[in-house]
Amino acid sequence: MSYLEYNAKYVPTGFRKLIYLNWPVILLLTAVACFGFLMLYSVAGGSMTPWMEPQVKRFGMGMALMLIVAMVPIWFWRNVAGVAFVVSLLLLLAVEFFGSVGMGAQRWIDLGFMRLQPSELTKITMVMFLAAYYDWLPSKKTSRPFWVLLPVLIILVPTYMVLRQPDLGTAILLLLGGSTVMFLAGVHWAYFATVIAAGVGGIVAVFESRGTTWQLLKDYQFRRIDTFIDPSNDPLGAGYHITQAKIALGSGGLTGRGFMQGTQSRLNFLPEKHTDFIFTTLAEEFGFVGAAALLSLYILIILFCVISAVTNKDRFASLLTLGVATTFFLFFAVNMAMVTGLAPVVGVPLPLVSYGGSAMLVLLVAFGLVQSAHVHKPR
Amino acid sequence: MKKPQRDSGESARRLSRRAMLLGTVQLGIVGVLGWRMQSMQVEQADQFRLLAEENRINIRLIPPARGLIFDRNGLPLAENEQNYRVVMVREDAGDVEDTLNRLTQLVDIPQDTLDRALEEMNRRSPFVPVTIADRLKWEDVAKININAPALPGITAEVGLSRHYALGEDIAHVVGYVGPVSDYDLSRIDDQDPLLQIPKFQIGKTGVENKLEHTLRGSAGTKRIEVNALGRVMRELDRQEGIPGKDIQLALDARLQAYAQARMDGESAGAVVIDLEDGDLRAIASAPAFDPNLFVRGISVKDWTDLNENIYRPLAAKAAQGTYPPGSTFKMVTALAALEAGVISPEETVYCPGYTDVADIRFHCWKRAGHGNINFHESLKQSCDCYYYEVSQRVGIDKMAEMARKLGLGIKHDLPISAVARGLAPDKTWKAEVRGEDWRIGDTVNASIGQGYVLSSPLQLAVMAARIATGHEITPRLIKSVDGIEEPSGRGESLGLNENILRRMRQSMNDVCNHRRGTAYRSRIIADGMRMAGKTGTSQVRRITAEERARGVTRNEDLPWERRDHALFVSFAPVENPRFAVAVVVEHGGGGSKAAAPIARDIMLQALYDGEPPLDAYPSAERDRAREQQERIRARLAEANRGQDRA
């Protein structure tokens, strides 16, 4: 079946595409964003400014972008995947030289009308490029060493650049997101097993070496790791924030303390309460019920994406959809693990809820790609 | 361009399989997150809620109002005075410099105070109120309030601070309060959270210190909500504390003030005891100091002045100072001997002007000697040889026993700082403390209140009181606490022979009222108010045989600190004793010259309740007495005016 034939026969055209959008995902995204608006209104002490209003505007802009991206046929996106990846690598490089320093790290370029974080963009373009790579690669070559090495480089180059900023959170997201796409594409499980085993072995070796003559790290480096793993070792520094976050979360109880009644956030005990730690405010004010509701919305988004991907016969489309869904999953899972004290604080925002421009726009564009895959799937 | 790969067959199935596997892993992770939230928000919610409340709620103490101290007539001695201060909140002030400039135009504030306040303001959070100036006059407060619109962030606040209206007159008794120091905290075992309040005022000396717990009261609390920076958001609730209890002293402020004024210029102590219930009508020590200086925080200069003054203004000499009692101890020696029956009152002893005991020659003050002399005459003329003789007969242990019975050498339990025990030496004491055997010379020395014997003016007054009444009078300083009367100080009879006591009182009467008595010049001549007493002059230096041969140097020719102490103990009226008075003038010279007139004047004040008629004084003294009375009345009137203002 020819390319043209497939296009003409199975894919909706014009405004009919709107009907074929993945509407449940759009509604769920909007619902999640609404949680965000509510919380930004609350942490500002019951005010639209300074956070809620810009966030609503950005969400509107992001939804528009998502629809535009969704209308463009998926094969176009596959064809530009390589270019997009290279452009985002160049932008990362630009940050290295011209980037502004914010929060002690070089992260964004001021484009005049918006501040662009190339690392956010890279999360999506890398997944796109990997999906395109595996779409192009004959499936029998998938597990051959050379063809495994290439995507490994595709992942490691941006990861290394992001790590240099330094932005540990994004680096972890890139690494895990990329590996997931490789796993889905069918790379032999032995590779993963080897890497995981080597990683675990390496970590064990480093820790086992502590206090012996062949110690692999300096003492102060160990102490830094200690604080990183268990912030309560440093109760006035990093530990203070995570302790306050846990108090906020726990004190919410089953049904919460009521909208705008959270003492932890209202009295400024919470750090970064409008960005990375916004989930704790939600949990404090709406309790376990509110937290579980948001978690369920996230799961439903992932679920609809997985259904869309599994039912899509286009390999690029389904890899891309799953890749985006996984990146999205990693976002909220790492954030929630972080604020509940299950993982160290690495600086990952809660997707669509935390205040922030680049992350929201890039995520919505990514969901635009998911929508495009859904609309243009071969039927 | 390559044709899109129709994803079918094995690779498509593998993708689906792996997507499912991935989904499962993700669900598992979500499950862990959900479980974590459930355990924190449902199972441990109460603990976290508690932590959140602890974060948010600060408990602040409300200091209770300190109990007041009154004299026996209800005159306030220690009060809580309203104290105005200017407070500034940096964030409300706008331009701090400018606002402070405008403030200094209105109110005179020293530059260094201003600098200190500025420094503190820059160190603290902008919302913390910082005190700029303390103890403002009401006029200044009015000025600040009127100009409030021009002084943003500045408010006048009112607080309580301790004030002693009678200042110097009661300094040694009432003491003073001061901010609690680290030293205080390390020294006292007190868990009261009030002590943790910075600059909380606690009693440092005197009654303020000894009855701290009665006066302090207990803290109230208020719960306030604070944010993460410590800014107070609102008060949640408050529980008022219990104010400290008021204390009424037995002291008569007017008599006390008179005694202080009368001793002006001397280094002396005087005690007046009410014989009815042991009330301490006055415990005066001169010179004194202004306790208010300490409340405010004493300057280095004032402190050095007080410490370097050789008259030791900080010492409460009346209760704390111990002196050889000199001839005032002769009552003890005589009573011990007469009670023991080793000599009868009529039996005479020959006084040649000296007595030789164990190769040492002890001299009588009268070089020519008194000849044959009995008890009555010996006390009246203060013959020493008589006592040298009877002390050897009765022995030191009986004398010490009598001394303790009369209140010497024992510690009277008064709530003021450092009440002296004095010393009524006996054989055991010398063996234990000095590790030496008692020698007969020690007894002879002790018989006239020299040697090891030491007593305070308070103890001497107690002795006079006990001789006057025959009862065990215990000095009482606290009349009532919180309106509840303290037990009276008049105790049981001492069990002394009433006949002997009567003779003793008669002899003491003649000391003052017989022409040849040593205190004749300081008698009270009003009928029914006559005074009985005993002079004492105690040496503080050894008179060598050489000096004695040359002629003893007169006190006036000696440096102050080597002159004799002058003492006088007395009670009056003779017929129906109401008061006992003891006066010690440090290095004052002779007891009859330096101490007796003071005691007489104080006694007259007590007897006539502040208004003694001039004809109660010996005619030669009336001019001086009138002039002195006028001066002291003016001084008291001034103190009273000051009090009315406060």
Interface residues (C-beta under 8 A of the other chain):
Chain A: M1 S2 Y3 Y6 W75 R78 N79 D135 W136 S139 T142 T180 F183 L184 A185 G186 Q244 K246 I247 A248 L249 G250 S251 G252 G253 L254 T263 Q264 R266 L267 N268 F269 A283 G287 F288 A291 A292 L295 Y298 I299 I302 L303 V306 A309 V310 K313 D314 R315 F316 S318 L319 L322 T326 F329 A333 M336 A337 T340 L342 P378
Chain B: M1 K2 K3 P4 Q5 R6 D7 S8 E10 S11 A12 R14 L15 S16 R18 A19 M20 L22 G23 Q26 L27 I29 V30 V32 L33 G34 R36 M37 Q38 M40 Q41 V42 Q44 A45 Q47 F48 R49 L51 A52 E53 N55 R56 E225 V226 N227 A228 L229 M233
